[in-house]
Amino acid sequence: MCRSVLDKERIVEALAAEWDALEKLLTGLDDAQWELSTPLPGWRVRDVAAHLIGTELMLSGEPTPDAGGDVESLPHVHNDIGARNERYVAHFRSQSHEAVLAKFREVTAARLASLRAMSDEEFHAPAMTPAGQQTYARFMRIRVFDCWMHEQDVRDAVGLPGGEQGACAELSVDEITTALGFVVGKRGGAPDGSSVTFDLGSRALHVAVDGRAKVVESLPGEAAVRITLPLGVFTRLCGGRVDPEKALPSVAFEGDEALGEQLVTHLAFTI
């Protein structure tokens, strides 16, 4: 993706805004809310905060703590990244909520200063990311997406909806869009020659299947199916946070409803 899309200032300031939103959200929670379960298997609110801290410590060059025991055997751990995440969660689990929040503030402030000090060349340099070999800029957009999704996890856990508008949400949908062709074509099994429009209210995403599925700016005609759903439902489906069957009442279809339901129930590509 071109540099004009992966703009350094936009991405870094979105991260700043997202970390600020998370800090305010976490600061407003009481001890009982910190211990509530989130949509993520095995993780409470405090564990989400620990994971966010751990990723930024890793990106700062800090070694992964030797904690957690045999984390690889946990049912929700599927790979080395998951095991590393779980070690950070275990490391912070014995600490008070106040200590975890203080560490979150310290680590994100240091990371923000480091990111703002990076040159444009450094920011756009090749880097290994969760999406493979890309650029550091892409990695930081993935960080916006990851942090924003975890904000929504915390909000869902404590019953405080919000944060679904603005640059962080927009960049998160941009990141989801990079996987949408694969999700529609491979996971959803959309047939060759078909097309789909996801109407999220604030924006529409179009996918055409011509040999392979890919996101396009527009379709030459009507989509085989137009799927209308709230942005929050769409992102939670893509993130594997909700049972697709339970989400269907929030979704409307125009056109090939069977194809639409097939796609909606196979949107999950990350958790």
N, C-alpha and C positions, 0 to 999 in steps of 0.2 A: 504494500500500500504506500502511496506517495507521501512525501514529507508534509505537503500542504494539509493533508488530513491528520497526520500524526504530529500536530503542532506542539512544540515543547511547552510553551507558556500555558496553552489550554489544558494539557494533560496534567502538568505540575500543579496548576491552580485548582484543577478539579480534585486532585488528591488532597490538597490543603483543605478544600471545602468539605470533602468527605470525612477526613480525619477530625475536622472540627465538629461536624454533625455527629459522628460517633462519640466523641468526647462529651458533648452536651447530653446525648442520649444516655450514655453510661453513667454520667455524673448524677442524673436525675433518678436513678434506680435505687431502691432500698435493698437490704441484704437478701430478702426473700426473692426479689426479682432476679438478682444475680444468679440464683440457684435454679431458675426455671429451665425446663427443657426447651430446646430449639427444634426447628424442623430437621436439623442435622443429626443423624444417628449417633447416640452416645455423648452428645455435647450439650452442655448447659450454656447459659449466657456467658458465664465466666470463662468457659472453654473457648468460645468464639473470640473473646477479647485476648486470651492467651495465644490463640492461633495468629491473630493479626499482629501481635507483638513479635511472635516468633519469626514470621516471614520477613518483617522489616529488620530484625536482628540478623537473619541469614543474609539479606541483601547488603547489610553493613559489614559482612565478613566475619561475624561472630560464629564460633563453633556451635554445633547442635548439642544441647545438654544431654548427658548420658542419664536419662531418666525414663521411667515408664515400663521397665522390664520388657517382657515379650510382647511389644505392641503389634508386631506383625501378625499375631494370632487373633487380634480383635476383628470381629466380623465386618466392621465398616472400614477396615484398612485394606486397600487393594493393591498398593504399590509402594515404592520407596518414598515418594513424596508424602503419601498418607502416613507412613511410619514416622517420618521426620516431623510432620505436623503434630502427631500424637505425643512425641517426646517433649515438645514445647508445652503442650497442654498439661502433661503430667508434671513438668517442671514448675509451672505456676499454680498448680491445683492446691498446693499447701499454703499458698500465700493469701493474705487478706484481700478483700475486694479493693480496699484503699490502696494497697501496695501494687496490685495489678493495674489499677487506673493510673497511678503515678508513673509506672513504667511505660504505659501506653503513651502518656503525654511526653515523657522524656524521649522515647524512641522515635515517635513521629515528628517531634520538633527537630531532632537531629537529622532525620532522613530528609525532611523538607528543606533544611538549610543546605544539605549536600546536593539535592536535586536542583535547587535554584542556582547553585554555584557551578553546575556542570556546563561546559560549553555545548553549543549546538552539535558540534562534531562528536563529542562524547555521548550525547544523548541519542544520537542516531547511529551509533556504532553497532556493528553486528554483535549479537548476544544470543545465548541459549535461553529460551523462554519455555513456559509450560506448553506453548504451541509449537515447540521445535526451534530450529535456528531461524531467528528473525532479527530484530533490532532491540536495543534497550528501550527505545520509544514504545515499541509494541508491548514490551514487558510491562512498562509503566501504565499503559492503557489497560492491560489485563489486571494490574493492581487496582485501578479505579473500579473495574467491573467486580473484582473479588471483594473489595472492601464495601462497595455499595450493596452487593448481594448479602453480605454478612450484616450490614445495617438492617436490611429487611428481615433477616433471620431473627435478630434481636427484637425488632418491632413486632414481629409475629408472635414471638414468645411472650412478650409482656403486654400485648394488646394495645400498642401505640402506633397506628398506621401513619405513614408520612414519607417524605423524601422521594416521591416518585416523579418529581418534575425537576428541571434544571440540567446543568451540564453533566453532573455525575450520572444521572439516569440516561441521558442522551449518549454519552460515551459508552455506557454499559450496553445499550442496545446496538451501538456500532460494533462492539466486540462480539456480541452474539451473532450479528449479521455475517461475520467472517466464517461462521460454522453452519449457517442456515442452509446453504446449498447441500452440504453433506447430510445434514439432518433430514431435509425433505427428500432427497434422492435415495440415500442409503438406509437411514433409520426408518423413515416414513414410507419408503417404497413407492414414491410417486412415479407413475408410468411415463415412459418416453412420450413426448408431445403434450404433456399436461402442464398446467401452470397454477400458481396459487398466489393470492394476495393476503397478507396478514394486515388487517386494519386495526391499529393500536390506538386510534383516536387522534393522537398528536402526530402520527406519521404512519405511512403504509410501506410495507416491505413486500417486494415482488420476487418470486422465484419461477424461472422457466426451466423446463426439462427438455433439452435438445441434445440427446446423446448422454449428457450428464446434467445434473441440476446445478443452476447457478443463480445468484442474486443479480437482478437487472434493475436498471433505473425505472423502466416502465414496460408494460406489456402491449403488444400490438392490438389486442382486443380484450374482451372480457376474460378474466381468469376462469379456469375450470371450477374453482371454488374460491370464494372470498370468505375468509375467516375473521370475524370481528370479535375482539376480546380486549379487556383492559390491559394496559401495559404491565401492571403488576401480576396479573394472571399469566401472561405470556412469559415473563422473565422467571416466574416461579416454576412454570412447566419446563422451561429450558434448563433450569437449575436442578430439576428433580426434587423440588421441595414439596410438591403436592401430588396427590393421587389424581391422575388425569381423569378418571371416571367421575370423581367428585367435582372436578373443575368444569365439566361439560355444561352444567346449567348456566355458567357465566359466559358461554361461547355461543355465537350465532353463525350460521352457515348460509351462504347464498351460492347455489349451484350444486355441485356434486357433494352432497352431504356425507356420503359414505367415505369418499376420499378425505374430506375435511376431518372427520372423526379419526380416521386412520392416522392422519398427520398429527393432530393434536395429542393423541395418546402415545406418540413416539417422539416428542420434542426434546426429551431429556438428553443432554449430552455432557453434563457436568454436575457434580454435587460436592 
